[in-house]
Amino acid sequence: MTASRYAGQAVVTVGQDDGTTRQLGVPRVAPPLPAALTYTVRDGDRIDLLAGAALSDTTGWWRIGDVNPWADPLTTTAPGNVIGLPGD
């Protein structure tokens, strides 16, 4: 299983209006990962099922997002879209 996308993420301490502080993760900015292959989405495809087929891990759907950072998350799996899939 792949490590969490948040593993090793930097943390900053942010002051709050009430004088307390709160730990927040620094936004993750990474270059797009290379796609191992491309796939044309078919009717009924779901991103978790595509992750299961490509990665053997339905919870790895976010890795598909890392390969397709330009994609609108609401339409990534619209039939006819060509998306990149990560390798193992």
N, C-alpha and C positions, 0 to 999 in steps of 0.2 A: 504494500500500500504506500502511496505517495504521502510525504509529509504535508501537513497543513500549509496552505498558501500563506498563513500568518506566522509560521515558525520563523523565529529570529527577527521578526519585525521590530524596528526601532520604536521606542516609546518616549513621549514627551510629557512633561508635567504642565498642566494648564491651570492658571488661577481662575477661580469662580467668583461671581459677584458677591457671594456670602463670605468670602475670605478663605474658603477651603480650596484645596487643589484636587485635580483629577488627572489620572493617567490616561492618555489617549495614544492609540497607535498612529504612527506617522503614515500618511497615505502611501500606499504601495504603488510605485511607478516603475514599471519594467518594460523593456522593449518587447515587442511581440515575439513570441516563440515561433520557431519555424514549424510549418505543418509537415507531418510525415506523409500525408496524402490528402486529397480533396474528396469531397462527397457531395452529391446532389441530393438535397433533402426531398423526401417523398412524403406524400400525405400520411398523416398519423405518426410521423417521427417525433420523438421528444428528446430533449437534450440529455436527460438522464439515461435514457435507453441507448442513445448514441454513445455516451461515455461508457456504458456497460459493454457495448459491442466492441468499441475501439480500445478500451483500456482495461476491460474486465473489472470495472469499478464504477457503479452508477453514481457514487458520491463524487467522482472526479469530473463532474460536468463543468466545473469552473475552469478546468484545464482547456476545454474547448473554447471558452471565453478568452483565455490568455492567447490562444492562437489566432483568434478573430476579434481583436480589440475594437475594430471599426464597426462591428455588427451591432445592430439594434437588438438588445436582449429580448424584446417582445416579438421580433420577427425572425430571429436567427433560424428557427425551424419552420419557416414558411416554405411550403412545397416549391421546388424550383431553385431555391437559393443554393449556391455552391459555397460550402464552408470548408475550412481546413480542419483536419483532425490531428491531434498530437500523437506521437509514438509513445511506446511504453516508457 
